[in-house]
Amino acid sequence: MVLLIAVREAIRYDPSMPTVEHKPLRRLAQAIVLGTGSAPAEALAVANHLVDANLAGHDSHGVGMLPTYVAEVAQGRLCPNTPSELLRDDGAFLAFDGQRGYGQRAAGEATLAAIDRAQAQGVCVMTLRNAGHIGRVGAYGELAAAAGLFAMYFVNVTDHPPSVAPHGAREARYNTNPLCVAVPDGQGGTAVLLDMATSRYALGKVRIAKNKAATLPPGMLLDADGKPDTDPAVMYAEPRGALLPFGEHKGSGLALVCELLAGVLSGNGTLQPDNPQRGGLINNLFSVLVEPRHLVDDDWMGEEVTHLLDYVRSAHARAGMQVQIAGEPEAVQRAQRLRSGIPVDDTTWREITTAAAEVGVDSERMTRLLSGPGE
Ligand code: NAD
């Protein structure tokens, strides 16, 4: 009760849901990750990644993941302070093993190494296997685009049973296998950022809907009998339901491609059941980063990208719809949430509060972290 009051004093309300400013949320997230045993730099990297995901509008990959990370560390399936091991360094190829360390650190550091290599050699094919949850894949695409590179990321999700039904199936055989393509704007930013789960709904968004006691739109879910459903609880029941792939057979095919590129080329394997599963949350990734100057003239490229995007934006919108470029919805959310705060539903707050207490961040400390410039 004391804590709820403290939280309510530290947050600003909008009519529908409490909101928290990003800076106090970063402090709280960092304290929780520190509490799991991370050194300050790692805790800061994980906290910033999570809050940046919230700012981008992807609450599914924001601070609501902290309770999962706390539980994963407690069960020995996520290992703080574990740097990736460089498995292969061979010309344009870099291969890392995340060794079950925090995925945000592993994928961030691996991407920085791949950027250096692509800038030196024109291209880098980088794989990362056996990393903890890497979160919002777009964060790594943005890093590459800021360095002037085109980047493609394909990711699979292993160590636990599947959650996404292949097209035509009544039961799951994939996970939400995300992919990301980032295109640089030539001025240190990102012109296009396609960053998406291959399921119609990311699993984290199902968690958020469950926490808000909301239903999902039709066409997202099957229940455990393979019948269409809209209740997010079917994904948390036993036996479990299944998410549907986006785009029917096409999204289902892309989920398979992510499974093969990330699972096979990283060397960590796919989610096929002969591979060991410890019930955790592991990401493997396959990425290609390209320095475009090795292929095309810089000025021409910048103009061509701009002309294409202008042409796309010039299409007249259908009634009640907007024409946007991939990455724009996140930019709009970021601007809005920087102004008005990040909404966090009550159930997610309760889960974060419980997780914080488990790692020694008690209610008084939480109050200090949320309310002042503090620690
Ligand atoms: P989403 O459906 O909200 O957006 C997908 C893409 O479509 C984005 O690039 C977005 O900019 C674009 N987009 C959205 N609305 C648009 C519109 N009206 N017009 C044009 N473009 C539009 O994203 P999602 O599939 O729910 O994925 C959410 C996040 O979850 C991503 O950041 C992804 O990386 C992450 N994810 C991570 C994992 C993991 O295992 N680490 C697994 C699944 C998803």
Boltz pocket constraint, residues with backbone or C-beta under 6 A from the ligand:
constraints:
  - pocket:
      binder: B
      contacts: [[A, 58], [A, 60], [A, 61], [A, 133], [A, 134], [A, 135], [A, 136], [A, 137], [A, 138], [A, 155], [A, 156], [A, 157], [A, 176], [A, 177], [A, 178], [A, 179], [A, 193], [A, 194], [A, 195], [A, 196], [A, 197], [A, 198], [A, 199], [A, 200], [A, 201], [A, 202], [A, 203], [A, 205], [A, 283], [A, 322], [A, 323], [A, 324], [A, 325], [A, 326], [A, 327], [A, 328], [A, 329], [A, 330]]
      max_distance: 6.0
